Amino acid sequence: MLKKLLAAAAVLALVAAGALALGSLRWRPSLRSGPPRLEAVARGAGPLLAGAAAVPLDPPGLVPVAGFPRLHWSEEGRRDPVFARALVLREAGCTVALVSVELLLVPGAFERAVERKLRDLRLDAVILAATHTHAGPGGFWHDPLGERLATGPYDEAVFTRFVERTAQAVREAEGALSPAYLAVARGRAPELVRNRGGEEVDGRVLAVRVVALSGAPVGRVVVFPAHATLLGVENRLISGDWPGALMRSQREPLLFFQGAVGDQSPVLAATNERRGRPEAYAKLLGRAVEALPFGPLDPWPELAVASVTTVLPAPDLGASPPPLRRVTRNLLYDLFPDRARLVALRLGTATLLAIPGEPVAEVGRRWREAAGDGAEVLALAGDYLGYVETSERMAEAAGETVRT
């Protein structure tokens, strides 16, 4: 019997070794190439019109709590309401909608469905991004890996509701267009973030104020990089976490967007009770935003948008053990896209780089330098391609590589 077991084990080992050897062959392309392709450009001229709106997402029935891999997905209640918020900006020759949704991420199918519903508005661009709350409603991502690791079982009714509510927010904002001024401010709040890999701390803050001719506020935009994870993995209540608390703190619609968030986590004193941490953190960031030195209100700010389709590199699964890296690439190759759409929005003195992923701080710095004066990263926009690490850290299997 022992000899038979040893023989069977040897056969299994040989089969496994043969499968590993076969799977490790270079039978998938290791490189993709091709220049970026400019898809569209629109430039505004003349006075600015602006409108903003906020519409509750109102998830139908019980939904998964997105944000962390779980065995038990279903919510156990609603801590606070989650919204879709839109700011529409128009000048002669250019109309753009900025949209912030209180979700973990925005799948490409979600953005395309929203764009189809808004086709009659003839917008030059819809920049739709997630606040990256790790306590938000799930069930909207129809993806075999995403459902199991991030957003929970897909439900078409949830997807449809969120698409409709997001499109409604844009329509209401477009219907509220009126003459407006715009001002931009920049600063840093490094004391509110830490780099979870021990590398560069970002802490960059970008804020945009939009004000009606009467002086009444129309809307705000805030860009800041920090994971929305203060409620933690134990939380089972639907919530926008701290970005939701920040946006609810203003009477006018405030649209929050993540910056180069890939390796940035929030910092808050451990003495705060977990249940009040989102509000406490939002208060600190709100104070930092209010203290920023805004430039003059401009009735004729620059408004321009360009979109590009770029070729992505072949998938390199950093989370896979090194001996299995090529095997996993071969097996999962077709699950990952080979193209991505990037959008650049010129808004006054700022250029927002809308990226469908989570770049780390160092990648964000390199992109800002490449894009020129005034560039700022706006992450998690238009699709979700995961973390974006530097090539050097990928080669070292360091930083966010294990999540990439």
Number of C-alpha atoms within 10 A of each C-alpha: 6 7 8 9 10 11 12 12 12 12 12 12 12 12 12 12 12 12 12 15 12 12 18 18 11 12 12 15 12 13 9 11 10 8 8 15 12 13 12 13 16 17 17 21 15 14 16 24 23 27 27 30 25 25 19 17 23 15 19 13 8 16 24 27 30 32 24 19 16 17 8 10 21 20 20 14 13 15 15 15 17 26 23 28 31 33 30 26 26 26 21 14 13 19 24 24 24 21 26 27 31 31 27 26 33 25 22 18 16 21 20 16 15 21 20 10 15 16 10 8 12 11 17 21 22 22 23 29 32 25 29 29 27 29 32 31 31 30 24 30 24 18 16 12 12 19 19 16 15 23 31 30 22 20 16 13 14 22 20 16 16 25 22 15 22 27 24 22 26 28 21 19 23 25 14 16 19 16 17 25 23 26 22 23 20 18 16 15 16 14 12 21 22 19 21 15 14 10 14 15 22 27 24 19 22 22 22 23 19 27 23 20 13 9 10 11 17 26 25 22 20 23 24 28 28 26 22 26 21 23 21 14 15 9 18 21 19 27 26 31 30 27 29 26 22 23 23 20 15 12 10 16 23 27 31 26 28 26 32 30 29 28 28 28 20 20 15 16 10 8 7 12 10 13 12 13 21 24 19 19 22 20 16 14 20 17 10 15 23 11 11 16 13 17 14 11 16 17 20 17 21 21 26 24 21 18 20 15 16 17 16 17 14 17 23 16 20 18 14 17 12 12 10 14 17 25 22 19 24 19 11 12 18 11 12 12 13 14 12 18 20 21 24 23 25 19 19 19 15 21 24 23 24 24 25 27 22 28 27 27 27 19 18 26 17 11 17 18 13 10 15 10 11 15 21 27 30 30 31 30 31 27 24 21 20 15 19 24 24 18 11 10 12 18 10 9 15 14 21 21 21 14 14 18
